[in-house]
Amino acid sequence: MDLEALKTFVTAIDQKSFTRASEILNLSQPTVSSHIKNLEHFFGTTLIDRSPKRFIVTQTGDIVYQRARQVLGIMEKAKSEVLEFHQQLRGSIRIGASYTVGEYIIPTILKSFDQNYPAIEVGVTIANSQRINREVQLHQLDIGLVEGKVDDQGLASFPFMEDEMVVVVPEDHPIRRKSSITFEDLQDQTWISREKGSGTRAMMDSMLESFNIRPKKMITIGSNHGVIQGVKAGIGLSFISETVVKHTGAMNLIMRLPYIKSTTRYFSIVTPVHEEEITTHVDVFIKLVMEMYQLSKNH
């Protein structure tokens, strides 16, 4: 059942005019007519006997009109009750986010959370994944959103978003001028990485080891933006989140290299392992995040 069609039908009868209904609802007259026709098709009856000079509600139309008003009233009441429920949730929530999540993903989440739960105060700590996990363990944070899988004692985690790690190469790097790239061409290059304890750094270390890449030099920069700026400046290559690359306008730096495969990882929600330690505020926050990104909790 189309609630908008019911609303159009009720308004048209209340105003005794399709034209006035279209003006009030800010709909075109053909849309108003279409809504009424769809209802007539649904109920299998003529609801309004209309002609250029007549606007008469039929007997079945009056039945539907009375029920439609009840349905719309019930839906408005439900909407008010849901809003009241959200506004009753007060207090605060302490959220931890790894740099990639905190800089590029959590602002969108916070906007939606604030719209749904305006009375809950929100505090966000942005640090590397290792620190966020530790502070959730110590109950200094209520929940964390970090990179990769979490195996720390006392913590539970599950994915909420998929991310791809990609290689980024300076625009004027010699490797870009080669018609074909050998395995040796990938050796003894300068790589720019995040700091130890970062989920991004762990992914880079794993990639270099898995594909037997031998860096000439590793330069550590403690922020995603700094890493991208370093690549733009021509310092070296990096292996970094495609989410970061997109948000920093650096898609042109991505280079698919032979012998190195792009790697998929997940951003994860981290909570204390015991359910009794998870507050109602955390529960509603988790539900909102999972609805936004639609990854199953049992992924």
Long-range contacts (C-beta under 8 A, 24 or more apart in sequence): 1-42, 1-71, 2-35, 2-38, 2-39, 3-71, 3-72, 3-75, 4-35, 5-35, 5-36, 5-38, 5-39, 6-39, 6-68, 6-71, 6-72, 7-72, 8-32, 8-35, 8-36, 9-35, 9-36, 9-39, 9-47, 9-64, 9-65, 9-68, 10-65, 10-68, 10-69, 10-72, 12-36, 12-48, 13-48, 13-57, 13-61, 13-65, 16-55, 17-55, 18-50, 18-55, 39-64, 86-116, 86-117, 86-118, 86-119, 87-118, 87-119, 88-119, 89-117, 89-119, 89-120, 89-280, 89-281, 89-284, 90-119, 90-120, 91-120, 91-121, 91-281, 92-120, 92-121, 92-122, 92-123, 92-281, 93-120, 93-121, 93-122, 93-123, 93-142, 93-143, 93-279, 93-281, 93-282, 93-285, 94-123, 94-125, 94-140, 94-141, 94-142, 94-143, 95-122, 95-123, 95-124, 95-125, 95-141, 95-142, 95-143, 95-144, 95-145, 95-285, 96-124, 96-125, 96-126, 96-127, 96-131, 96-132, 96-135, 96-136, 96-141, 96-143, 96-144, 96-145, 96-146, 96-270, 97-124, 97-125, 97-126, 97-132, 97-144, 97-145, 97-146, 98-126, 98-127, 98-128, 98-129, 98-132, 98-144, 98-145, 98-146, 98-147, 98-198, 98-199, 98-267, 99-126, 99-127, 99-128, 99-194, 99-198, 99-200, 99-223, 99-224, 100-147, 100-163, 100-199, 100-200, 100-224, 100-241, 100-243, 100-244, 100-267, 101-145, 101-146, 101-147, 101-267, 102-126, 102-145, 103-223, 103-224, 103-225, 103-244, 103-247, 104-224, 104-243, 104-244, 104-247, 105-145, 105-161, 105-243, 105-267, 106-145, 108-292, 109-145, 109-288, 109-289, 109-292, 112-288, 112-292, 113-285, 113-288, 116-284, 116-288, 117-281, 117-284, 120-281, 128-194, 128-195, 128-197, 128-198, 128-199, 129-197, 129-198, 129-199, 129-202, 130-197, 130-198, 131-197, 132-270, 133-270, 136-270, 136-271, 136-272, 137-272, 139-272, 139-277, 142-271, 142-279, 142-281, 142-282, 143-269, 143-270, 143-271, 143-282, 143-285, 143-286, 144-269, 144-270, 144-271, 145-267, 145-268, 145-269, 145-270, 145-289, 146-199, 146-267, 146-268, 146-270, 147-198, 147-199, 147-200, 147-202, 147-203, 147-241, 147-265, 147-267, 147-268, 148-199, 148-202, 148-203, 148-265, 148-266, 148-268, 149-266, 149-268, 150-268, 150-270, 154-272, 154-273, 155-270, 155-271, 155-272, 155-273, 156-270, 156-271, 156-272, 156-273, 157-268, 157-269, 157-270, 157-271, 158-268, 158-269, 158-297, 158-298, 158-299, 159-266, 159-267, 159-268, 159-269, 159-295, 159-299, 160-266, 160-267, 160-268, 160-269, 160-289, 160-290, 160-293, 160-295, 161-266, 161-267, 161-293, 161-295, 162-264, 162-265, 162-266, 162-267, 162-295, 163-241, 163-242, 163-243, 163-264, 163-265, 163-266, 163-267, 164-241, 164-242, 164-262, 164-263, 164-264, 164-265, 165-200, 165-203, 165-204, 165-207, 165-239, 165-240, 165-241, 165-242, 165-262, 165-263, 165-264, 165-265, 166-239, 166-240, 166-241, 166-242, 166-245, 166-254, 166-262, 167-237, 167-238, 167-239, 167-254, 167-255, 167-256, 167-257, 167-260, 167-262, 168-228, 168-231, 168-237, 168-238, 168-239, 168-240, 168-245, 168-250, 168-253, 168-254, 168-255, 169-231, 169-237, 169-253, 169-255, 169-257, 170-231, 170-232, 170-233, 170-234, 170-235, 170-236, 170-237, 170-253, 171-232, 171-234, 171-252, 171-253, 172-234, 173-234, 173-237, 175-255, 175-257, 176-255, 181-257, 181-258, 183-258, 183-259, 186-213, 186-257, 186-259, 186-260, 187-213, 187-214, 187-216, 188-214, 188-215, 188-216, 189-213, 189-215, 189-216, 189-236, 189-237, 190-215, 190-216, 190-217, 190-218, 190-219, 190-235, 190-236, 190-237, 191-215, 191-217, 191-218, 191-219, 191-236, 191-237, 191-238, 191-239, 192-218, 192-219, 192-220, 192-221, 192-227, 192-230, 192-231, 192-235, 192-236, 192-237, 192-238, 193-218, 193-219, 193-220, 193-221, 193-227, 193-238, 193-239, 194-220, 194-221, 194-222, 194-223, 194-224, 194-227, 195-220, 195-221, 195-222, 196-220, 199-265, 200-224, 200-239, 200-240, 200-241, 203-239, 203-263, 203-265, 204-238, 204-239, 204-240, 206-263, 207-239, 207-260, 207-263, 208-239, 211-259, 211-260, 211-261, 213-260, 224-248, 228-253, 266-295, 266-299
